[in-house]
Amino acid sequence: MILVAELQLVINMKIWVEVPDSWKEKIETATRLEGWEKRTDYVRELIKKDLVSKGLLGVKAVVDSSSSLHSSVKEVREEGGETR
């Protein structure tokens, strides 16, 4: 018997951004309001929402501005697209 394992290489891009010191508390508050525990998750969701709205992630999105970020995007799977 021969076993073959498939190896997937995942590369994560890291982004560094400078914001005014006065934003720190506001970003922390927004992170909690949106239901995230870590700033990283909140910022990732902001970027994802922007990419989805531009059609760059291969998904269609309907955004309800009255909802929080992670619950407001209704995604429809397309070929090769990712859903959350």
MARPAVEX-518838 format. One record per residue: residue number from 1; residue in one letter; x, y, z of N, C-alpha, C, CB in turn. Coordinates in nm, 2 decimals. Atoms other than C-alpha are relative to their C-alpha. Glycine has a CB too. Example, Ala and Ser with C-alpha at 12.3 -4.5 7.8 and 13.67 -1.06 7.14 Angstrom:
<lobas>
   resi   resn      n_u      n_v      n_w     ca_u     ca_v     ca_w      c_u      c_v      c_w     cb_u     cb_v     cb_w
      1      A     0.09    -0.12     0.00     1.23    -0.45     0.78     0.09     0.12     0.00    -0.10     0.00     0.12
      2      S    -0.09    -0.11     0.00     1.37    -0.11     0.71    -0.08     0.11     0.08     0.04     0.05    -0.14
</lobas>
This chain:
<lobas>
   resi   resn      n_u      n_v      n_w     ca_u     ca_v     ca_w      c_u      c_v      c_w     cb_u     cb_v     cb_w
      1      M     0.09    -0.12     0.00     0.00     0.00     0.00     0.09     0.12     0.00    -0.10     0.00     0.12
      2      I    -0.07    -0.12     0.00     0.13     0.34    -0.09    -0.09     0.12     0.04     0.06     0.03    -0.15
      3      L     0.07    -0.11    -0.04     0.01     0.65     0.09     0.06     0.13    -0.05    -0.01     0.01     0.16
      4      V    -0.05    -0.13     0.06     0.04     0.99    -0.08    -0.07     0.11     0.08    -0.03     0.01    -0.15
      5      A     0.05    -0.11    -0.08     0.00     1.30     0.13     0.01     0.13    -0.09     0.08     0.02     0.13
      6      E     0.00    -0.12     0.07    -0.09     1.63    -0.03     0.04     0.11     0.10    -0.14     0.03    -0.06
      7      L    -0.05    -0.11    -0.08     0.10     1.93     0.11    -0.05     0.13    -0.06     0.15     0.00     0.01
      8      Q     0.05    -0.13     0.04    -0.06     2.27     0.09     0.09     0.11     0.07    -0.15     0.03     0.02
      9      L    -0.08    -0.11    -0.06     0.16     2.58     0.15    -0.09     0.12     0.01     0.13     0.03    -0.09
     10      V     0.09    -0.12    -0.02    -0.03     2.87     0.30     0.10     0.11     0.04    -0.11    -0.03     0.11
     11      I    -0.08    -0.12    -0.03     0.14     3.21     0.30    -0.09     0.11     0.04     0.09     0.04    -0.12
     12      N     0.08    -0.11    -0.05    -0.01     3.48     0.50     0.08     0.13    -0.02    -0.04    -0.02     0.15
     13      M    -0.06    -0.13     0.02     0.06     3.84     0.41    -0.02     0.08     0.13    -0.06     0.08    -0.12
     14      K     0.01    -0.08    -0.12     0.13     4.07     0.70     0.00     0.15    -0.04     0.12    -0.03     0.10
     15      I     0.01    -0.14     0.04     0.03     4.43     0.68     0.02     0.09     0.13    -0.15     0.03    -0.05
     16      W    -0.03    -0.09    -0.11     0.16     4.71     0.90    -0.05     0.14    -0.04     0.16     0.01     0.03
     17      V     0.06    -0.13     0.04    -0.02     5.04     0.91     0.01     0.09     0.12    -0.15    -0.01    -0.04
     18      E    -0.01    -0.09    -0.10     0.03     5.35     1.11    -0.12     0.09     0.00     0.13     0.09    -0.01
     19      V     0.12    -0.08    -0.01    -0.27     5.54     1.24     0.03     0.10     0.12    -0.13    -0.08     0.03
     20      P    -0.02    -0.10    -0.11    -0.29     5.85     1.47    -0.03    -0.07     0.14    -0.09     0.12    -0.02
     21      D     0.02     0.05    -0.13    -0.26     5.77     1.84    -0.14     0.01     0.05     0.10     0.07     0.10
     22      S     0.14    -0.02    -0.04    -0.61     5.91     1.89    -0.10    -0.11    -0.05    -0.04     0.14    -0.04
     23      W     0.09     0.10     0.05    -0.75     5.62     1.69     0.00    -0.13     0.08     0.04    -0.03    -0.14
     24      K    -0.01     0.12    -0.07    -0.63     5.35     1.93    -0.12    -0.05     0.08     0.12     0.01     0.09
     25      E     0.12     0.03    -0.08    -0.92     5.36     2.17    -0.12    -0.02    -0.09    -0.03     0.11     0.10
     26      K     0.12     0.01     0.09    -1.17     5.40     1.88     0.00    -0.13    -0.07     0.00     0.11    -0.10
     27      I    -0.02     0.13     0.07    -1.03     5.09     1.70    -0.03    -0.11     0.10     0.14    -0.01    -0.05
     28      E     0.03     0.10    -0.11    -1.05     4.89     2.03    -0.15    -0.01     0.02     0.08     0.03     0.13
     29      T     0.15     0.00    -0.02    -1.41     5.00     2.08    -0.07    -0.06    -0.12    -0.04     0.14     0.02
     30      A     0.07     0.06     0.12    -1.51     4.92     1.72     0.02    -0.15     0.00     0.06     0.07    -0.12
     31      T    -0.03     0.14     0.00    -1.34     4.58     1.75    -0.10    -0.08     0.09     0.14    -0.03     0.05
     32      R     0.09     0.07    -0.10    -1.55     4.49     2.06    -0.15     0.02    -0.05     0.01     0.07     0.14
     33      L     0.14    -0.02     0.05    -1.87     4.64     1.90    -0.04    -0.09    -0.11    -0.02     0.15    -0.04
     34      E     0.02     0.09     0.11    -1.83     4.42     1.60     0.01    -0.15     0.04     0.10     0.03    -0.11
     35      G     0.00     0.14    -0.05    -1.79     4.11     1.82     0.13    -0.07    -0.01    -0.11    -0.07    -0.06
     36      W    -0.13     0.06     0.02    -1.42     4.05     1.76     0.07     0.01     0.13     0.08     0.06    -0.11
     37      E    -0.08     0.00    -0.12    -1.18     3.96     2.04     0.14     0.07    -0.03     0.02    -0.14     0.05
     38      K    -0.14    -0.06     0.04    -0.86     4.07     1.85    -0.02     0.10    -0.11     0.09    -0.12    -0.04
     39      R     0.00    -0.11     0.10    -0.79     4.38     1.65     0.03    -0.07    -0.14     0.11     0.10     0.03
     40      T    -0.04     0.06     0.13    -0.63     4.15     1.38    -0.13    -0.05    -0.07     0.09    -0.11     0.03
     41      D     0.12     0.05     0.06    -0.97     3.98     1.32    -0.09     0.11    -0.05    -0.08    -0.09     0.10
     42      Y     0.08    -0.11     0.04    -1.15     4.31     1.30     0.06     0.06    -0.13    -0.01     0.10     0.11
     43      V    -0.06    -0.06     0.12    -0.90     4.46     1.05    -0.01    -0.09    -0.12     0.14     0.04     0.03
     44      R     0.01     0.10     0.11    -0.90     4.14     0.85    -0.14     0.01    -0.06     0.03    -0.14     0.05
     45      E     0.14     0.00     0.05    -1.28     4.16     0.82    -0.03     0.13    -0.08    -0.10    -0.01     0.12
     46      L     0.01    -0.13     0.08    -1.26     4.53     0.71     0.06    -0.02    -0.14     0.07     0.11     0.08
     47      I    -0.06     0.02     0.13    -1.02     4.43     0.44    -0.08    -0.09    -0.09     0.14    -0.05     0.01
     48      K     0.08     0.10     0.07    -1.23     4.13     0.34    -0.12     0.07    -0.06    -0.04    -0.12     0.09
     49      K     0.12    -0.07     0.04    -1.54     4.35     0.32     0.03     0.09    -0.12    -0.07     0.08     0.11
     50      D    -0.03    -0.08     0.11    -1.37     4.59     0.09     0.03    -0.08    -0.12     0.13     0.09     0.04
     51      L    -0.03     0.08     0.12    -1.23     4.32    -0.14    -0.13    -0.06    -0.06     0.10    -0.11     0.04
     52      V     0.12     0.06     0.05    -1.57     4.15    -0.16    -0.08     0.11    -0.07    -0.08    -0.05     0.12
     53      S     0.08    -0.11     0.06    -1.74     4.49    -0.24     0.05     0.03    -0.14     0.00     0.12     0.09
     54      K    -0.07    -0.03     0.13    -1.49     4.53    -0.53    -0.01    -0.12    -0.09     0.14     0.05     0.02
     55      G     0.01     0.12     0.09    -1.56     4.18    -0.66     0.14    -0.07    -0.01    -0.05     0.03    -0.13
     56      L    -0.13     0.06     0.01    -1.20     4.07    -0.59     0.02    -0.13     0.07     0.10     0.10     0.05
     57      L    -0.02     0.13    -0.07    -1.26     3.76    -0.38    -0.08    -0.11    -0.07    -0.04     0.02     0.14
     58      G     0.07     0.10     0.07    -1.48     3.58    -0.63    -0.14    -0.03     0.07     0.08    -0.12    -0.01
     59      V     0.13     0.02    -0.06    -1.80     3.62    -0.42    -0.09     0.12    -0.03     0.01    -0.03     0.15
     60      K     0.09    -0.11     0.01    -2.11     3.83    -0.46    -0.04     0.03     0.14    -0.12    -0.04    -0.10
     61      A     0.04    -0.03    -0.13    -2.21     4.02    -0.16    -0.12     0.10     0.00     0.12     0.06     0.08
     62      V     0.11    -0.10    -0.02    -2.52     4.20    -0.04     0.03     0.05     0.14    -0.15    -0.06    -0.01
     63      V    -0.04    -0.06    -0.12    -2.43     4.44     0.24    -0.12     0.08     0.06     0.12     0.09    -0.01
     64      D     0.11    -0.07    -0.07    -2.69     4.56     0.50     0.08     0.09     0.10    -0.09    -0.10     0.07
     65      S    -0.08    -0.09    -0.08    -2.54     4.87     0.65    -0.04     0.01     0.15    -0.01     0.14    -0.06
     66      S     0.05     0.00    -0.14    -2.75     4.83     0.97     0.06    -0.11     0.09    -0.15     0.00     0.01
     67      S    -0.05     0.11    -0.07    -2.57     4.51     1.07     0.15     0.01     0.02    -0.03    -0.13    -0.07
     68      S    -0.15     0.00    -0.03    -2.22     4.44     1.21     0.07    -0.06    -0.12     0.03    -0.08     0.13
     69      L    -0.07     0.04     0.11    -1.95     4.36     0.96     0.00    -0.15    -0.02     0.15     0.04     0.02
     70      H    -0.01     0.15     0.02    -1.92     3.98     1.02    -0.14    -0.06    -0.02     0.07    -0.06     0.11
     71      S     0.13     0.06     0.02    -2.30     3.93     1.01    -0.07     0.07    -0.12    -0.08     0.01     0.12
     72      S     0.08    -0.07     0.10    -2.39     4.18     0.73     0.03    -0.04    -0.14     0.04     0.15     0.02
     73      V    -0.03     0.04     0.14    -2.23     4.02     0.43    -0.06    -0.14    -0.03     0.15    -0.01    -0.02
     74      K     0.06     0.12     0.05    -2.45     3.76     0.26     0.08    -0.05    -0.12    -0.15     0.01    -0.02
     75      E    -0.08     0.04     0.11    -2.22     3.56     0.04    -0.06    -0.11    -0.08     0.14    -0.04     0.05
     76      V     0.05     0.11     0.08    -2.31     3.34    -0.25     0.12    -0.06    -0.07    -0.11     0.06    -0.11
     77      R    -0.12     0.07     0.05    -2.06     3.08    -0.36    -0.01     0.01    -0.16     0.00    -0.15     0.04
     78      E    -0.02     0.00     0.15    -1.93     3.12    -0.72     0.11    -0.11    -0.02     0.04     0.14    -0.05
     79      E    -0.11     0.09     0.03    -1.68     2.89    -0.89     0.13     0.06     0.05     0.00    -0.04    -0.15
     80      G    -0.13    -0.05    -0.05    -1.35     2.92    -0.71    -0.01     0.10     0.11     0.07     0.06    -0.11
     81      G     0.01    -0.10    -0.10    -1.50     3.16    -0.46     0.00    -0.07     0.14    -0.13     0.07    -0.01
     82      E     0.00     0.05    -0.14    -1.48     3.13    -0.08    -0.12     0.06     0.07     0.13     0.04     0.07
     83      T     0.10    -0.05    -0.08    -1.76     3.16     0.16     0.04    -0.01     0.14    -0.14    -0.07    -0.02
     84      R    -0.04     0.00    -0.14    -1.74     3.23     0.53    -0.11    -0.06     0.08     0.03     0.14     0.05
</lobas>
